[in-house]
Amino acid sequence: MIKIQDKKLYELIKKAVEEVLKENLAKLKIALIPYADDKEIEEITQIFRSPNKYKKQIFQRKKL
């Protein structure tokens, strides 16, 4: 029989739950991205042109 401290068991379970939630949240974010048809992609390309135009641009993530 393996003995494990309550605190250690709690930390292991907490870490496992956090990992599962992060994975599911990432899947949900991807699923919520709206579909863009060919016409919309063309309009976006006309407005913003090629991604190469923005290679020197520095982008920052918005903190939640």
mmJSON file of the N, C-alpha and C atoms, coordinates in Angstrom:
{"data_MODEL":{"atom_site":{
"group_PDB":["ATOM","ATOM","ATOM","ATOM","ATOM","ATOM","ATOM","ATOM","ATOM","ATOM","ATOM","ATOM","ATOM","ATOM","ATOM","ATOM","ATOM","ATOM","ATOM","ATOM","ATOM","ATOM","ATOM","ATOM","ATOM","ATOM","ATOM","ATOM","ATOM","ATOM","ATOM","ATOM","ATOM","ATOM","ATOM","ATOM","ATOM","ATOM","ATOM","ATOM","ATOM","ATOM","ATOM","ATOM","ATOM","ATOM","ATOM","ATOM","ATOM","ATOM","ATOM","ATOM","ATOM","ATOM","ATOM","ATOM","ATOM","ATOM","ATOM","ATOM","ATOM","ATOM","ATOM","ATOM","ATOM","ATOM","ATOM","ATOM","ATOM","ATOM","ATOM","ATOM","ATOM","ATOM","ATOM","ATOM","ATOM","ATOM","ATOM","ATOM","ATOM","ATOM","ATOM","ATOM","ATOM","ATOM","ATOM","ATOM","ATOM","ATOM","ATOM","ATOM","ATOM","ATOM","ATOM","ATOM","ATOM","ATOM","ATOM","ATOM","ATOM","ATOM","ATOM","ATOM","ATOM","ATOM","ATOM","ATOM","ATOM","ATOM","ATOM","ATOM","ATOM","ATOM","ATOM","ATOM","ATOM","ATOM","ATOM","ATOM","ATOM","ATOM","ATOM","ATOM","ATOM","ATOM","ATOM","ATOM","ATOM","ATOM","ATOM","ATOM","ATOM","ATOM","ATOM","ATOM","ATOM","ATOM","ATOM","ATOM","ATOM","ATOM","ATOM","ATOM","ATOM","ATOM","ATOM","ATOM","ATOM","ATOM","ATOM","ATOM","ATOM","ATOM","ATOM","ATOM","ATOM","ATOM","ATOM","ATOM","ATOM","ATOM","ATOM","ATOM","ATOM","ATOM","ATOM","ATOM","ATOM","ATOM","ATOM","ATOM","ATOM","ATOM","ATOM","ATOM","ATOM","ATOM","ATOM","ATOM","ATOM","ATOM","ATOM","ATOM","ATOM","ATOM","ATOM","ATOM","ATOM","ATOM","ATOM","ATOM"],
"id":[1,2,3,4,5,6,7,8,9,10,11,12,13,14,15,16,17,18,19,20,21,22,23,24,25,26,27,28,29,30,31,32,33,34,35,36,37,38,39,40,41,42,43,44,45,46,47,48,49,50,51,52,53,54,55,56,57,58,59,60,61,62,63,64,65,66,67,68,69,70,71,72,73,74,75,76,77,78,79,80,81,82,83,84,85,86,87,88,89,90,91,92,93,94,95,96,97,98,99,100,101,102,103,104,105,106,107,108,109,110,111,112,113,114,115,116,117,118,119,120,121,122,123,124,125,126,127,128,129,130,131,132,133,134,135,136,137,138,139,140,141,142,143,144,145,146,147,148,149,150,151,152,153,154,155,156,157,158,159,160,161,162,163,164,165,166,167,168,169,170,171,172,173,174,175,176,177,178,179,180,181,182,183,184,185,186,187,188,189,190,191,192],
"type_symbol":["N","C","C","N","C","C","N","C","C","N","C","C","N","C","C","N","C","C","N","C","C","N","C","C","N","C","C","N","C","C","N","C","C","N","C","C","N","C","C","N","C","C","N","C","C","N","C","C","N","C","C","N","C","C","N","C","C","N","C","C","N","C","C","N","C","C","N","C","C","N","C","C","N","C","C","N","C","C","N","C","C","N","C","C","N","C","C","N","C","C","N","C","C","N","C","C","N","C","C","N","C","C","N","C","C","N","C","C","N","C","C","N","C","C","N","C","C","N","C","C","N","C","C","N","C","C","N","C","C","N","C","C","N","C","C","N","C","C","N","C","C","N","C","C","N","C","C","N","C","C","N","C","C","N","C","C","N","C","C","N","C","C","N","C","C","N","C","C","N","C","C","N","C","C","N","C","C","N","C","C","N","C","C","N","C","C","N","C","C","N","C","C"],
"label_atom_id":["N","CA","C","N","CA","C","N","CA","C","N","CA","C","N","CA","C","N","CA","C","N","CA","C","N","CA","C","N","CA","C","N","CA","C","N","CA","C","N","CA","C","N","CA","C","N","CA","C","N","CA","C","N","CA","C","N","CA","C","N","CA","C","N","CA","C","N","CA","C","N","CA","C","N","CA","C","N","CA","C","N","CA","C","N","CA","C","N","CA","C","N","CA","C","N","CA","C","N","CA","C","N","CA","C","N","CA","C","N","CA","C","N","CA","C","N","CA","C","N","CA","C","N","CA","C","N","CA","C","N","CA","C","N","CA","C","N","CA","C","N","CA","C","N","CA","C","N","CA","C","N","CA","C","N","CA","C","N","CA","C","N","CA","C","N","CA","C","N","CA","C","N","CA","C","N","CA","C","N","CA","C","N","CA","C","N","CA","C","N","CA","C","N","CA","C","N","CA","C","N","CA","C","N","CA","C","N","CA","C","N","CA","C","N","CA","C","N","CA","C","N","CA","C"],
"label_alt_id":[null,null,null,null,null,null,null,null,null,null,null,null,null,null,null,null,null,null,null,null,null,null,null,null,null,null,null,null,null,null,null,null,null,null,null,null,null,null,null,null,null,null,null,null,null,null,null,null,null,null,null,null,null,null,null,null,null,null,null,null,null,null,null,null,null,null,null,null,null,null,null,null,null,null,null,null,null,null,null,null,null,null,null,null,null,null,null,null,null,null,null,null,null,null,null,null,null,null,null,null,null,null,null,null,null,null,null,null,null,null,null,null,null,null,null,null,null,null,null,null,null,null,null,null,null,null,null,null,null,null,null,null,null,null,null,null,null,null,null,null,null,null,null,null,null,null,null,null,null,null,null,null,null,null,null,null,null,null,null,null,null,null,null,null,null,null,null,null,null,null,null,null,null,null,null,null,null,null,null,null,null,null,null,null,null,null,null,null,null,null,null,null],
"label_comp_id":["MET","MET","MET","ILE","ILE","ILE","LYS","LYS","LYS","ILE","ILE","ILE","GLN","GLN","GLN","ASP","ASP","ASP","LYS","LYS","LYS","LYS","LYS","LYS","LEU","LEU","LEU","TYR","TYR","TYR","GLU","GLU","GLU","LEU","LEU","LEU","ILE","ILE","ILE","LYS","LYS","LYS","LYS","LYS","LYS","ALA","ALA","ALA","VAL","VAL","VAL","GLU","GLU","GLU","GLU","GLU","GLU","VAL","VAL","VAL","LEU","LEU","LEU","LYS","LYS","LYS","GLU","GLU","GLU","ASN","ASN","ASN","LEU","LEU","LEU","ALA","ALA","ALA","LYS","LYS","LYS","LEU","LEU","LEU","LYS","LYS","LYS","ILE","ILE","ILE","ALA","ALA","ALA","LEU","LEU","LEU","ILE","ILE","ILE","PRO","PRO","PRO","TYR","TYR","TYR","ALA","ALA","ALA","ASP","ASP","ASP","ASP","ASP","ASP","LYS","LYS","LYS","GLU","GLU","GLU","ILE","ILE","ILE","GLU","GLU","GLU","GLU","GLU","GLU","ILE","ILE","ILE","THR","THR","THR","GLN","GLN","GLN","ILE","ILE","ILE","PHE","PHE","PHE","ARG","ARG","ARG","SER","SER","SER","PRO","PRO","PRO","ASN","ASN","ASN","LYS","LYS","LYS","TYR","TYR","TYR","LYS","LYS","LYS","LYS","LYS","LYS","GLN","GLN","GLN","ILE","ILE","ILE","PHE","PHE","PHE","GLN","GLN","GLN","ARG","ARG","ARG","LYS","LYS","LYS","LYS","LYS","LYS","LEU","LEU","LEU"],
"label_asym_id":["A","A","A","A","A","A","A","A","A","A","A","A","A","A","A","A","A","A","A","A","A","A","A","A","A","A","A","A","A","A","A","A","A","A","A","A","A","A","A","A","A","A","A","A","A","A","A","A","A","A","A","A","A","A","A","A","A","A","A","A","A","A","A","A","A","A","A","A","A","A","A","A","A","A","A","A","A","A","A","A","A","A","A","A","A","A","A","A","A","A","A","A","A","A","A","A","A","A","A","A","A","A","A","A","A","A","A","A","A","A","A","A","A","A","A","A","A","A","A","A","A","A","A","A","A","A","A","A","A","A","A","A","A","A","A","A","A","A","A","A","A","A","A","A","A","A","A","A","A","A","A","A","A","A","A","A","A","A","A","A","A","A","A","A","A","A","A","A","A","A","A","A","A","A","A","A","A","A","A","A","A","A","A","A","A","A","A","A","A","A","A","A"],
"label_entity_id":["1","1","1","1","1","1","1","1","1","1","1","1","1","1","1","1","1","1","1","1","1","1","1","1","1","1","1","1","1","1","1","1","1","1","1","1","1","1","1","1","1","1","1","1","1","1","1","1","1","1","1","1","1","1","1","1","1","1","1","1","1","1","1","1","1","1","1","1","1","1","1","1","1","1","1","1","1","1","1","1","1","1","1","1","1","1","1","1","1","1","1","1","1","1","1","1","1","1","1","1","1","1","1","1","1","1","1","1","1","1","1","1","1","1","1","1","1","1","1","1","1","1","1","1","1","1","1","1","1","1","1","1","1","1","1","1","1","1","1","1","1","1","1","1","1","1","1","1","1","1","1","1","1","1","1","1","1","1","1","1","1","1","1","1","1","1","1","1","1","1","1","1","1","1","1","1","1","1","1","1","1","1","1","1","1","1","1","1","1","1","1","1"],
"label_seq_id":[1,1,1,2,2,2,3,3,3,4,4,4,5,5,5,6,6,6,7,7,7,8,8,8,9,9,9,10,10,10,11,11,11,12,12,12,13,13,13,14,14,14,15,15,15,16,16,16,17,17,17,18,18,18,19,19,19,20,20,20,21,21,21,22,22,22,23,23,23,24,24,24,25,25,25,26,26,26,27,27,27,28,28,28,29,29,29,30,30,30,31,31,31,32,32,32,33,33,33,34,34,34,35,35,35,36,36,36,37,37,37,38,38,38,39,39,39,40,40,40,41,41,41,42,42,42,43,43,43,44,44,44,45,45,45,46,46,46,47,47,47,48,48,48,49,49,49,50,50,50,51,51,51,52,52,52,53,53,53,54,54,54,55,55,55,56,56,56,57,57,57,58,58,58,59,59,59,60,60,60,61,61,61,62,62,62,63,63,63,64,64,64],
"pdbx_PDB_ins_code":[null,null,null,null,null,null,null,null,null,null,null,null,null,null,null,null,null,null,null,null,null,null,null,null,null,null,null,null,null,null,null,null,null,null,null,null,null,null,null,null,null,null,null,null,null,null,null,null,null,null,null,null,null,null,null,null,null,null,null,null,null,null,null,null,null,null,null,null,null,null,null,null,null,null,null,null,null,null,null,null,null,null,null,null,null,null,null,null,null,null,null,null,null,null,null,null,null,null,null,null,null,null,null,null,null,null,null,null,null,null,null,null,null,null,null,null,null,null,null,null,null,null,null,null,null,null,null,null,null,null,null,null,null,null,null,null,null,null,null,null,null,null,null,null,null,null,null,null,null,null,null,null,null,null,null,null,null,null,null,null,null,null,null,null,null,null,null,null,null,null,null,null,null,null,null,null,null,null,null,null,null,null,null,null,null,null,null,null,null,null,null,null],
"Cartn_x":[0.842,0.0,0.884,0.505,1.273,0.657,1.495,1.023,1.392,0.463,0.723,0.079,0.771,0.256,-0.939,-1.861,-3.057,-2.698,-1.733,-1.342,-0.765,0.058,0.665,-0.416,-1.359,-2.456,-3.296,-3.588,-4.34,-3.617,-2.315,-1.54,-1.543,-1.429,-1.455,-2.809,-3.877,-5.217,-5.448,-5.03,-5.19,-4.463,-3.242,-2.455,-3.122,-3.622,-4.277,-5.54,-6.319,-7.549,-7.212,-6.195,-5.785,-5.373,-4.623,-4.179,-5.372,-6.33,-7.513,-8.312,-8.47,-9.213,-8.515,-7.196,-6.458,-6.641,-6.556,-6.74,-8.142,-9.14,-10.513,-10.785,-10.184,-10.35,-9.739,-8.584,-7.951,-8.844,-9.421,-10.328,-11.56,-12.082,-13.258,-12.952,-11.79,-11.406,-11.34,-10.766,-10.664,-12.052,-12.911,-14.26,-15.082,-14.762,-15.526,-15.058,-13.969,-13.508,-14.5,-15.086,-16.103,-15.498,-16.293,-15.897,-15.885,-14.896,-14.83,-14.849,-15.824,-15.891,-14.893,-14.805,-13.82,-13.994,-15.238,-15.501,-14.952,-15.207,-14.713,-13.183,-12.577,-11.112,-10.559,-11.216,-10.788,-10.883,-11.989,-12.155,-11.072,-10.792,-9.753,-8.395,-8.117,-6.844,-6.723,-7.82,-7.799,-7.532,-8.097,-7.929,-6.532,-6.099,-4.859,-3.658,-3.88,-2.842,-2.168,-0.945,-0.205,0.305,0.376,0.965,2.427,3.09,4.487,4.613,3.532,3.525,3.748,3.393,3.436,4.593,5.565,6.67,7.458,7.629,8.41,7.568,6.268,5.354,5.509,5.52,5.599,4.192,3.744,2.416,2.527,1.605,1.58,0.262,0.323,-0.883,-1.614,-2.91,-3.725,-3.839,-3.499,-3.578,-5.009,-5.368,-6.743,-6.895],
"Cartn_y":[-1.181,0.0,1.241,2.212,3.449,4.489,5.115,6.192,7.519,8.439,9.762,10.795,11.866,12.911,13.606,14.041,14.728,15.937,16.704,17.913,17.557,16.514,16.093,15.579,14.797,14.287,15.444,16.417,17.601,18.324,18.522,19.221,18.455,17.13,16.316,16.423,16.335,16.434,17.834,18.841,20.228,20.469,19.963,20.137,19.424,18.206,17.453,18.167,18.689,19.402,20.674,21.403,22.624,22.312,21.224,20.853,20.533,19.786,19.432,20.689,21.585,22.823,23.677,23.772,24.551,23.956,22.63,21.979,22.245,22.094,22.301,23.761,24.681,26.095,26.433,25.857,26.089,25.564,24.385,23.825,24.705,25.211,26.078,27.375,27.964,29.2,28.978,27.866,27.561,27.353,26.67,26.401,27.679,28.699,29.948,30.929,30.615,31.483,31.335,32.435,32.329,31.905,31.188,30.754,31.954,32.036,33.096,32.442,32.811,32.24,32.944,32.482,33.015,34.51,34.982,36.4,37.24,36.782,37.511,37.52,36.398,36.329,37.306,37.399,38.329,39.778,40.115,41.463,41.782,40.833,41.027,41.236,40.436,40.561,41.922,42.433,43.745,44.852,44.709,45.74,45.691,44.498,44.377,43.899,43.459,42.944,41.717,41.48,40.277,40.364,39.222,39.227,39.688,39.568,40.024,41.514,42.242,43.685,43.973,43.019,43.227,42.504,42.013,41.255,42.07,43.357,44.194,44.728,44.509,44.982,44.13,44.778,44.066,43.98,42.775,42.545,42.114,42.581,42.196,41.538,40.526,39.873,40.73,40.711,41.413,40.532,41.097,40.321,40.221,39.035,38.796,39.158],
"Cartn_z":[0.0,0.0,0.0,-0.802,-0.909,0.004,0.807,1.675,1.037,1.071,0.52,1.449,1.646,2.531,1.877,2.725,2.228,1.373,1.821,1.09,-0.281,-0.327,-1.591,-2.548,-2.022,-2.833,-3.377,-2.53,-2.939,-4.077,-3.937,-4.973,-6.291,-6.232,-7.451,-8.158,-7.385,-7.971,-8.536,-7.807,-8.249,-9.568,-9.661,-10.887,-12.066,-11.832,-12.895,-13.374,-12.451,-12.812,-13.589,-13.16,-13.865,-15.298,-15.493,-16.837,-17.739,-17.209,-17.993,-18.335,-17.379,-17.639,-18.693,-18.629,-19.635,-21.024,-21.131,-22.428,-22.977,-22.123,-22.568,-22.904,-22.17,-22.468,-23.829,-24.117,-25.42,-26.546,-26.362,-27.371,-27.538,-26.44,-26.494,-27.24,-26.961,-27.653,-29.154,-29.564,-30.992,-31.586,-30.846,-31.345,-31.482,-30.708,-30.741,-31.815,-32.487,-33.579,-34.732,-35.163,-36.213,-37.555,-38.319,-39.652,-40.587,-41.448,-42.458,-43.838,-44.645,-45.995,-46.911,-48.148,-49.094,-49.331,-49.39,-49.625,-48.461,-47.242,-46.064,-46.022,-46.355,-46.387,-47.414,-48.555,-49.599,-49.106,-48.424,-47.889,-46.849,-45.988,-44.966,-45.621,-46.655,-47.368,-48.043,-48.603,-49.245,-48.231,-47.052,-46.025,-45.41,-45.036,-44.264,-45.069,-46.284,-47.17,-46.563,-46.954,-46.561,-45.12,-44.42,-43.072,-43.085,-44.234,-44.342,-44.047,-44.296,-44.035,-42.546,-41.697,-40.251,-39.556,-40.329,-39.73,-38.708,-38.954,-38.037,-36.88,-36.947,-35.906,-34.651,-33.515,-32.242,-31.669,-31.417,-30.876,-29.437,-28.623,-27.211,-26.888,-26.043,-25.603,-24.597,-24.69,-23.709,-22.475,-21.328,-20.094,-19.639,-19.19,-18.728,-17.286],
"occupancy":[1.0,1.0,1.0,1.0,1.0,1.0,1.0,1.0,1.0,1.0,1.0,1.0,1.0,1.0,1.0,1.0,1.0,1.0,1.0,1.0,1.0,1.0,1.0,1.0,1.0,1.0,1.0,1.0,1.0,1.0,1.0,1.0,1.0,1.0,1.0,1.0,1.0,1.0,1.0,1.0,1.0,1.0,1.0,1.0,1.0,1.0,1.0,1.0,1.0,1.0,1.0,1.0,1.0,1.0,1.0,1.0,1.0,1.0,1.0,1.0,1.0,1.0,1.0,1.0,1.0,1.0,1.0,1.0,1.0,1.0,1.0,1.0,1.0,1.0,1.0,1.0,1.0,1.0,1.0,1.0,1.0,1.0,1.0,1.0,1.0,1.0,1.0,1.0,1.0,1.0,1.0,1.0,1.0,1.0,1.0,1.0,1.0,1.0,1.0,1.0,1.0,1.0,1.0,1.0,1.0,1.0,1.0,1.0,1.0,1.0,1.0,1.0,1.0,1.0,1.0,1.0,1.0,1.0,1.0,1.0,1.0,1.0,1.0,1.0,1.0,1.0,1.0,1.0,1.0,1.0,1.0,1.0,1.0,1.0,1.0,1.0,1.0,1.0,1.0,1.0,1.0,1.0,1.0,1.0,1.0,1.0,1.0,1.0,1.0,1.0,1.0,1.0,1.0,1.0,1.0,1.0,1.0,1.0,1.0,1.0,1.0,1.0,1.0,1.0,1.0,1.0,1.0,1.0,1.0,1.0,1.0,1.0,1.0,1.0,1.0,1.0,1.0,1.0,1.0,1.0,1.0,1.0,1.0,1.0,1.0,1.0,1.0,1.0,1.0,1.0,1.0,1.0],
"B_iso_or_equiv":[0.0,0.0,0.0,0.0,0.0,0.0,0.0,0.0,0.0,0.0,0.0,0.0,0.0,0.0,0.0,0.0,0.0,0.0,0.0,0.0,0.0,0.0,0.0,0.0,0.0,0.0,0.0,0.0,0.0,0.0,0.0,0.0,0.0,0.0,0.0,0.0,0.0,0.0,0.0,0.0,0.0,0.0,0.0,0.0,0.0,0.0,0.0,0.0,0.0,0.0,0.0,0.0,0.0,0.0,0.0,0.0,0.0,0.0,0.0,0.0,0.0,0.0,0.0,0.0,0.0,0.0,0.0,0.0,0.0,0.0,0.0,0.0,0.0,0.0,0.0,0.0,0.0,0.0,0.0,0.0,0.0,0.0,0.0,0.0,0.0,0.0,0.0,0.0,0.0,0.0,0.0,0.0,0.0,0.0,0.0,0.0,0.0,0.0,0.0,0.0,0.0,0.0,0.0,0.0,0.0,0.0,0.0,0.0,0.0,0.0,0.0,0.0,0.0,0.0,0.0,0.0,0.0,0.0,0.0,0.0,0.0,0.0,0.0,0.0,0.0,0.0,0.0,0.0,0.0,0.0,0.0,0.0,0.0,0.0,0.0,0.0,0.0,0.0,0.0,0.0,0.0,0.0,0.0,0.0,0.0,0.0,0.0,0.0,0.0,0.0,0.0,0.0,0.0,0.0,0.0,0.0,0.0,0.0,0.0,0.0,0.0,0.0,0.0,0.0,0.0,0.0,0.0,0.0,0.0,0.0,0.0,0.0,0.0,0.0,0.0,0.0,0.0,0.0,0.0,0.0,0.0,0.0,0.0,0.0,0.0,0.0,0.0,0.0,0.0,0.0,0.0,0.0],
"pdbx_formal_charge":[null,null,null,null,null,null,null,null,null,null,null,null,null,null,null,null,null,null,null,null,null,null,null,null,null,null,null,null,null,null,null,null,null,null,null,null,null,null,null,null,null,null,null,null,null,null,null,null,null,null,null,null,null,null,null,null,null,null,null,null,null,null,null,null,null,null,null,null,null,null,null,null,null,null,null,null,null,null,null,null,null,null,null,null,null,null,null,null,null,null,null,null,null,null,null,null,null,null,null,null,null,null,null,null,null,null,null,null,null,null,null,null,null,null,null,null,null,null,null,null,null,null,null,null,null,null,null,null,null,null,null,null,null,null,null,null,null,null,null,null,null,null,null,null,null,null,null,null,null,null,null,null,null,null,null,null,null,null,null,null,null,null,null,null,null,null,null,null,null,null,null,null,null,null,null,null,null,null,null,null,null,null,null,null,null,null,null,null,null,null,null,null],
"auth_seq_id":[1,1,1,2,2,2,3,3,3,4,4,4,5,5,5,6,6,6,7,7,7,8,8,8,9,9,9,10,10,10,11,11,11,12,12,12,13,13,13,14,14,14,15,15,15,16,16,16,17,17,17,18,18,18,19,19,19,20,20,20,21,21,21,22,22,22,23,23,23,24,24,24,25,25,25,26,26,26,27,27,27,28,28,28,29,29,29,30,30,30,31,31,31,32,32,32,33,33,33,34,34,34,35,35,35,36,36,36,37,37,37,38,38,38,39,39,39,40,40,40,41,41,41,42,42,42,43,43,43,44,44,44,45,45,45,46,46,46,47,47,47,48,48,48,49,49,49,50,50,50,51,51,51,52,52,52,53,53,53,54,54,54,55,55,55,56,56,56,57,57,57,58,58,58,59,59,59,60,60,60,61,61,61,62,62,62,63,63,63,64,64,64],
"auth_comp_id":["MET","MET","MET","ILE","ILE","ILE","LYS","LYS","LYS","ILE","ILE","ILE","GLN","GLN","GLN","ASP","ASP","ASP","LYS","LYS","LYS","LYS","LYS","LYS","LEU","LEU","LEU","TYR","TYR","TYR","GLU","GLU","GLU","LEU","LEU","LEU","ILE","ILE","ILE","LYS","LYS","LYS","LYS","LYS","LYS","ALA","ALA","ALA","VAL","VAL","VAL","GLU","GLU","GLU","GLU","GLU","GLU","VAL","VAL","VAL","LEU","LEU","LEU","LYS","LYS","LYS","GLU","GLU","GLU","ASN","ASN","ASN","LEU","LEU","LEU","ALA","ALA","ALA","LYS","LYS","LYS","LEU","LEU","LEU","LYS","LYS","LYS","ILE","ILE","ILE","ALA","ALA","ALA","LEU","LEU","LEU","ILE","ILE","ILE","PRO","PRO","PRO","TYR","TYR","TYR","ALA","ALA","ALA","ASP","ASP","ASP","ASP","ASP","ASP","LYS","LYS","LYS","GLU","GLU","GLU","ILE","ILE","ILE","GLU","GLU","GLU","GLU","GLU","GLU","ILE","ILE","ILE","THR","THR","THR","GLN","GLN","GLN","ILE","ILE","ILE","PHE","PHE","PHE","ARG","ARG","ARG","SER","SER","SER","PRO","PRO","PRO","ASN","ASN","ASN","LYS","LYS","LYS","TYR","TYR","TYR","LYS","LYS","LYS","LYS","LYS","LYS","GLN","GLN","GLN","ILE","ILE","ILE","PHE","PHE","PHE","GLN","GLN","GLN","ARG","ARG","ARG","LYS","LYS","LYS","LYS","LYS","LYS","LEU","LEU","LEU"],
"auth_asym_id":["A","A","A","A","A","A","A","A","A","A","A","A","A","A","A","A","A","A","A","A","A","A","A","A","A","A","A","A","A","A","A","A","A","A","A","A","A","A","A","A","A","A","A","A","A","A","A","A","A","A","A","A","A","A","A","A","A","A","A","A","A","A","A","A","A","A","A","A","A","A","A","A","A","A","A","A","A","A","A","A","A","A","A","A","A","A","A","A","A","A","A","A","A","A","A","A","A","A","A","A","A","A","A","A","A","A","A","A","A","A","A","A","A","A","A","A","A","A","A","A","A","A","A","A","A","A","A","A","A","A","A","A","A","A","A","A","A","A","A","A","A","A","A","A","A","A","A","A","A","A","A","A","A","A","A","A","A","A","A","A","A","A","A","A","A","A","A","A","A","A","A","A","A","A","A","A","A","A","A","A","A","A","A","A","A","A","A","A","A","A","A","A"],
"auth_atom_id":["N","CA","C","N","CA","C","N","CA","C","N","CA","C","N","CA","C","N","CA","C","N","CA","C","N","CA","C","N","CA","C","N","CA","C","N","CA","C","N","CA","C","N","CA","C","N","CA","C","N","CA","C","N","CA","C","N","CA","C","N","CA","C","N","CA","C","N","CA","C","N","CA","C","N","CA","C","N","CA","C","N","CA","C","N","CA","C","N","CA","C","N","CA","C","N","CA","C","N","CA","C","N","CA","C","N","CA","C","N","CA","C","N","CA","C","N","CA","C","N","CA","C","N","CA","C","N","CA","C","N","CA","C","N","CA","C","N","CA","C","N","CA","C","N","CA","C","N","CA","C","N","CA","C","N","CA","C","N","CA","C","N","CA","C","N","CA","C","N","CA","C","N","CA","C","N","CA","C","N","CA","C","N","CA","C","N","CA","C","N","CA","C","N","CA","C","N","CA","C","N","CA","C","N","CA","C","N","CA","C","N","CA","C","N","CA","C","N","CA","C","N","CA","C"],
"pdbx_PDB_model_num":[1,1,1,1,1,1,1,1,1,1,1,1,1,1,1,1,1,1,1,1,1,1,1,1,1,1,1,1,1,1,1,1,1,1,1,1,1,1,1,1,1,1,1,1,1,1,1,1,1,1,1,1,1,1,1,1,1,1,1,1,1,1,1,1,1,1,1,1,1,1,1,1,1,1,1,1,1,1,1,1,1,1,1,1,1,1,1,1,1,1,1,1,1,1,1,1,1,1,1,1,1,1,1,1,1,1,1,1,1,1,1,1,1,1,1,1,1,1,1,1,1,1,1,1,1,1,1,1,1,1,1,1,1,1,1,1,1,1,1,1,1,1,1,1,1,1,1,1,1,1,1,1,1,1,1,1,1,1,1,1,1,1,1,1,1,1,1,1,1,1,1,1,1,1,1,1,1,1,1,1,1,1,1,1,1,1,1,1,1,1,1,1]
}}}
